[in-house]
Amino acid sequence: MASFDDRREDFQLPPHPVYVPVTLIRDGQLLADELAELGKTEQWLAAKLQKQGIASPKDVLIAEWLEGDGLFVQTYQPAERQRSTRRQTAPE
């Protein structure tokens, strides 16, 4: 009997699931469709931003969610004070 790994090779499947980042905020604009597709709410995102000291999506250049890594946020602040928090929130 073939093992699971043998069957995976037969179908040319990657050894682990591959996740693509989902953009939730771009240029200060909340992307509600993407947020809904993840099954998350605006309140959930607001809480994640607040934990990083960010008051509003309008302060965010880009925010991405990557399954297994969490939330990445890049704000508009000047370069010397820029907040770039790579995946600091726990994945859910």
C-alpha positions, 0 to 999 in steps of 0.5 A: 500500500502506498504511503501518504507521502508517495500519493502526495508525490504522485499528485505533485502536491507541495509537502506543506500548505502554501499561504499567500498574504492577504492585504487588509489595508492599502493606502489607508483604505480598509479592504472589507471584502478581503477581511470578510473572506478571512472570516475576520471583522473590522473590530478584530482588525482595530484591536490588532492595530491598537495592540501595535499603537495604531489608532486608525486604518488611515495611518496604515500604508499596508497591512497584510495577514499571512496564515501562520505568521499573523499581521504585518503592518507598515505605517506612514510615519517618517522613515526614522520613526517608521513602525514596521511590525512583522507578524507580531500578533499571534496567528489565529 
